[in-house]
């Protein structure tokens, strides 16, 4: 492992930069810090860095925009993305744009060190992508800023960052002005010269107590709000990010729909879309070939109907054997692949497609979405990752993107 590698760490939260630098400095890395993408670019223009570690959600220029610029200007600089707002969407985009890994906050010092070591020693390699794909990828933050501003105000959006979330589990008691009573770094604690008379008297942090009273006065409703730190309407967030984004926020008080119900809801949505009257399709056969692989026959049929109305010629498979046979016999332009197929071990079908048909585009569709499978499937060549239930428009948009890339 290289011991003199220079690393750039970028996060709009200065304390996060300092924590990461402190952890990596113990391994003899030279760490340079930047609290904005602009500052990082200025420093990278005058020096050489082996690795970039960047936050994703930052004001002005977000981490995905920075990643895109860095891979274009300094393609030999390796990159790792980190975020407190984890979603399979940004995970896939990060990997497909050239990041070697995607760290979800909070992460441990050991997780950080392990990722950095794997990145610098070549244990992690960039996903097989093209310049065309990287140009097409949308690098906006994973939710609409105007939508968030309606509920939080413009000031909140301008300062948007993960300041209200834990960062790294790195001996917090050693941080300057860290109050053990409130379990946080506290400016009031600092002003009172590292003492809190009110807290000592009641045995409870005054700031946390005030937040609880404020939440109670507002009549907190777990079905409408995502925790007191996320004053967004649940349905609004889901409409922009998808339900799996909220799953990764790790906040209490959110009721999630069981997977069996999600499957039923998705089948219903797709069925409704497939029954919408449309003009007769042209007699000519579309020049595109798509294979849908899903053990749910209803899902297969409805995806086929929806995409057929756009002129696509769609085939389907419902099990491992049928999928492997069709992949071997036909050179499909696109495969829509479910992750959970009976008798299929992990991502073996994706590997088979990439081995036998390297030019075939693959989109993952799954009711068991996770950051881990999103990252791994993207490394193996999947260009998109759709958590179920998805809408007809989402499946159409993903398909159209795949054919743009293949053109």
N, C-alpha and C positions, 0 to 999 in steps of 0.2 A: 504494500500500500504506500502511495506517495505521501511523504511526510512534510513536504514544503509547498503543497498545492495552495494556491490563493483562491479564496472563495468569496463571492459577493452575496450578501444576504440583504434582501429588500423587504421591508414591511413598514407601513405607515405608523405602526405602533413602535416607538423607540425601545420600549422595554423588551419587546419580543426580539428585536435585533440584538440587543445586549445579551439576552438569555442564550440565543443560538450561538452568538460569538463566544460566550463564556464556555459553553459546552464543547464547541469544536476546538477552541484554543488549547484545551487540555490534551488534545491529540496532535498538537503542534501544527495545526493549520493556521495560515495567515488569513484572518477574516476582516473584510472591509464592509462597513455598514452603509445603508442608504435608506432613507425614510420615504422615498418616492421613486417612481419609475424614472422620472426625469433626472434625478440626482444619480441614479444607478447608471443611466446611459452616459452621463457626463463623465463619470469615473471610469467606465468601461472603455470610453473613447481614448483614454490616456494610459491605460494599463491593460495587462493581459490576465484573464481569470480562467481557471480550469473548470469552475462550477458556479452556476447561478442558483441560489435558493430564493424563491420569490413567493410572497403572498399573492393571492388572486384578487380579493376585493379590496381595492384601494381607490382613493379619490383621484380625480383627473385622468390618469391612465391606469387601467387595471392590469393585473399580472399576466393575463392572456395576451393583451396588446404588447406588453413588454417582451414576453416570450417570443412572439411573432417577429418582433424587430431584432431581438438578439440572435435568433436562429438564421435570420437573413443576413445580418451584418457580421456576426461572429459564429459561423456554423460549427466551429470546433469546440466552442464553449458548451459544456454539458449543463443540463438544467433539471431542477427538481421543484415542483410546485407544492405549496402548503396553503391550507385554508381552514377557517372555522366554519365556513358555509359550504360544507361538502355536499356534492350531488354527483350522480353518475354522469350527468350531462357535462359538467366542467371537468370531471375526471377523464372522460373520453376525449374531449377537445384538447386537454393538456397533453395527453399521450400522443394523439394524432398530430399535434403541432410540434412534437419533438422533445417533450419532457420525458425524462427517464422514469420518474416516479411521481406519486401524488400523495402527500402526507396530510392526514386529517387531524386538525387540532382538537383536543390536546394530544400531543404525542410525548413519549418519554425520551430522555436523553439517549438511551440505548437504541431506540428506534431511529432517532436522528443520525446517530453515529453509524449504525448499520447501513442505512440508506446512502449516506455520503460515501462510505467505504465501497459499497457495491457500484455506485455511480462512477467513482474515480478509477476503480480497478478493471472496469469493463464487464463486470458481472451483469450489469443492466445495459441493454442496447436500445437504441431508438426504434420505434415502430416503423415498419415499411410503409412510408407514405410518399406522395409525390408533391412537387411544388404546386401543382394545380389544386390538390386537395387542401393544402395549407392556406392557399389564397381564398378558397371558398368558405372555410370554417369561420363562423361568426364568433367574434371575440368579445361580445358584450357581456356584462356581468349577468349572472344567472337569474336576475329578476329585473323587471322594468323600473328604473329609477323614478319615473313620474308616478308610477303606481304606488311605490313606497312613500313618496313625498306626500301623497294625499292623506296618509294616515300619520306621518311622522313630522312633516314639515321639511322645507328645503334645507335648513341648517343641518338636520340629521343626515340627509343624503350627501351633502357636501363633505361631511366628516366621516362618512361611512367607513367603518373598519371593525375588526373583531375585538374592540377594547372591552366589551362586556362579556367576553368568553375567556376561559382559561387557556393558557398557551402551552408551556411545557412544564412537566412536573419535575422541576429542578430546584429542590431545596428552597421553597418560597420563603422560609423563615430567614434566609440569608439576604434577601432583597432589602434595599434601603427603604425605611418607613413602612415595613411590613407589620401589620397588626394581626396578631394571632386570634384575637377575639372576633374580629370580622373576617378573618381568613383572606385578607387582601392588603394591597398597598394603598394607604389612605393619606390624602393630603391634610385632612383635619388632624390625624394622628401626628403628622409631621409638625404642623403648626403648634401643637400642644407639647412639643419636644418629646415625642414618643411615649405619650401617656394618654389615657382616656378616662377621666374621672367619672363621667356619666356611665361609661361601659362597665367600669370596675364596680360601681355602686349597684347596677341592675343585673350585671352578669350577661348583658346582651348588647350587641353593637347598636348604637343609636341610629346609624344610617340604615342598617338592615331593618330595624324596628319601624323606622319612618316609611320605608318602602312597603312593608307589609300593611301598614295603616292606609297608605295611599291606594294600594291595590284593593283593599277591602272596601274603601269608600267608593271606588269606581265600580264595584260589583263585578269582579273578575269572572268571566264565563269561559271555561276551558274549551267549550265547543266553538267559540268564536275567536279566541285569542291564542296566540302561540306563546305562552309564558309572558311574564311581565316585561321582559326585555325585548319582546317581539310584538309590538302593538299593531300587527297586520291582521286583517281579516283572513281566516283560514282558507275559505273558498277562493279568495282573490289570489293568495299565494299559490295554491294548488293549480289554479287556472294558468298561471305563468310558468311554474317550475315543475309541475307534476307531483303526485303524492309522495314519491320516493324521496324528493328533496326534503320534505318535512320530516320524514322518517329519520333522517340523519341529523336533525337538529338536537336530538336527545333532550327534549324538554318534557316535563311531567304534565299530566292533565290532558293529553291528546288521545282521543279514542280512534283507533285505526280499524278499518274494515277487514275482516278475515279474508284470506286469499281466495277461498271458495266463492265468497260473495263477489270479490273483484272479478273473477273469471265470468261469473254470471252477468255482471254489469257490462263487462267488455263485450261479451257475446251479444247482449241486447243492443248496445250502441252500434256495433258493426252490422247487426241484422237490420236495424232501423235505417242505417245509411244505405244498405244494399237494396232496400225496398223502395227507395226514392225513384220515381219515374224518370227515365232519361231517354234521349233519342236512341234509335237503333244504332249499334256500332257499325262502322264500315265493313263491307264484305271482306276487304283485304286483311290478311293476317298481319298483326303488329310485328315489327322486326325485333322486338325485345322478348327475352325469355326470363321468367322469374320462377324460382322454386320456393314454396312456403313449406317449412318443416315444423309441424306442431302436432302433438298427439291428440289435441282437441280438434275433432273433425269440424265442429261448428266454427271455430276460429279460422281454420283453413278455408272453409267454404266462403265465409263472409269477407275475408281479406281478398280472396280471388275475385269475388263479385265487385268489390270496391275498386280494385286496381284494373279490372277488365273494362270498367266504364271510362278509364283514362286511356284505353287502347293498348294496354299491356296484355301479353299472352302469359297466363299464370298456370303453373303446374303445382302439384302438392304431394307431400309424403307425410305419413302419420307415425312411422316408427323408424328405428335405426336401420334395419335391413333395406327397407324401401328407399330411404334417403341415400344410403351409400350406393345402391344400384343406380339410382337416377343421376347422382353426381358423377358416377363413372361413365354412364352412357350419354350424358348430355352436357354440353358446355353452356351453362346458364350464365346470363349476364349478372344476375343478382340472386342471392339466396337470403330469405328471411328465416332466421334460425332460432327456434325456441331452445332455451338452455336446459329445461327439464324434460327430457325424453326418456321413457323407460329403457333400461339396459344401456344407457349412454353414460359413460364415465367422464364427468366434468366437461371439458371443452374438446373432447376427441373428435366430434363431428366438424367443429370449426377447423381443427388441425387437418383433418382429412380433406376438407375443401381447399384449404390453403396449399396443401401438398399436391393434390391432383389438379386443381384448377386455380393457379395463382392469379389469373386475371379476373376471376369472378369476385364481384363485390359482395360483402356479407354484412347484414344488419342483424344484430341480436334483438330478439323480442323475448321478454321474460316477466313472469309474475314474481320472481324471486330476485329482485334487483339488489345489488350490493356494490359498494365501491370497489371491492376486491375483484369481482368478476368483470366489472366495467373496465378496470385498468388492465387486467390480464387479457381479456378478449381484444381490447384495442391494440395491445402489444402484438397480438397474434394476427392482426390485420383487419379486424372488424371495423368498419368505418362509422358505425352508429350503434346506439344502444337504447332501445325503447322499452321502458318499464310498462307492464300492463297494470291497469287498463289504459290504452292509448286511444285517441280519437281517429276517425277516418281521415281527417285532415293531416294528422301527424304521420300516419302511415303513407299517405300520398306524398307529403313533403319529403320524407326520408327517402322514398323511392325515387322521386325526381332528382334529389341531390346525388344519389348513387349513379343515375344514368348520366348526369352532367359530368361526373368524375370519369365515367367510362368512355365518354365521347372522344 
